[in-house]
Amino acid sequence: MLNAIEGIHHITSMARDAARTDAFHTKVLGLRRVKKTVNFDAPDVYHLYYANGSGQPGTVMTYFPFPNIIRGVRGAGEVSTTVFSVPEGSLGFWERHLADNGVTGIRRAEILGESRLYFDGVDGDGFALAEASGDAREPWTGAAVPAEHAIRGFRSATLLLRDSGGARELLALMGFRKTGSEGRRLRLERAGGNGADIVEIEADSAAAPARQGAGSVHHIAFAVADAAAQRSVREALVQEGFQITPVIDRDYFLSVYFRAPGGVLFEIATDEPGFARDEDLQHLGEALKLPRQHEHLRPYLERHLPAIGS
């Protein structure tokens, strides 16, 4: 078992409009923008990061907003729902708050004994809030959401798969153990993890394949402490037959990527060095930060990237 994996590190999705995506996450969800940078492979596109105040792994939602991207089509082979953790008794506040802000798809549900509020993101992203007791992660308090109701970070992520067997075996290798099931849904949990330590698998053999686009999750990243832990995990996964990329320096963490059984793109990302490596903690996400190899593009990018909120 790969004990080095701590839970979810971040979840990265695609969007169409940078300003709308930024406003939704900062003003409606009450998260902090902790980094404003660009896509390493397409530097004329932002890479925006939203999290708690410090950008703690397990709280980080990130976006690639491609201006001309098609709308995604939900289906098998993707993260279908990203679930955030909120304190017990908070769903009433959130139901009113989301409705007041024109959010669509709002509905309550009980999933495996957990109270949830489902809702849509600006591009039809699948989101939910789950009431969780004892979540000690510090929320961001610089937004309009009261601290007693604020998002603490990720609670879980749901994978929609046509066949869950291979992904279940992989997640077991990664330290996730079955803690519940309900119909076609299976809950797997990493004991003693980082708080973002639940993955659910929803199996539907009749589900059509997902088509990636705006509102789709591009990949889900799992956290390890440092480069040494990442190496050990990578070596173990290679021995299991997975085709894994070399280590890639993403400035704020080191990454390796591989395709999990069922089609979801997995990443293993380090907690180090974090988002304060090039900005003071008090000013995270304010300035445009560019990867070293794209710094020469700054004059062009500052003129052509769309304006987003301060």
Buried (B, 14 or more C-beta within 10 A) or exposed (E): EBEBBBBBBBBBBBBBBBEBBBBBBBBBBBBBBBBBBBBBEEBBBBBBBBBBBBBBBBBBBBBBBBEEBEEBBBBBBBBBBBBBBBBEEBBEBBBEBBEEEEBEEBEEEEBBEBBBBBBBBBBBBBBBBBBBEEBEBBBBEEBEBEEEBBBBBBBBBBBBBBBBEEBBEBBBBBBBEEEBEEEEBBBBBBEEBBBBBBBBBBBBEEBEEBBBBBBBBBBBBBBBBBBEBBBBBBEBBEEEEBEBEEBEEBBBBBBBBBBBBBBBBBBBBBBBEBBBEBBEEEEBBBEBBBBEEBEEBEEEBEEEBEEBEE
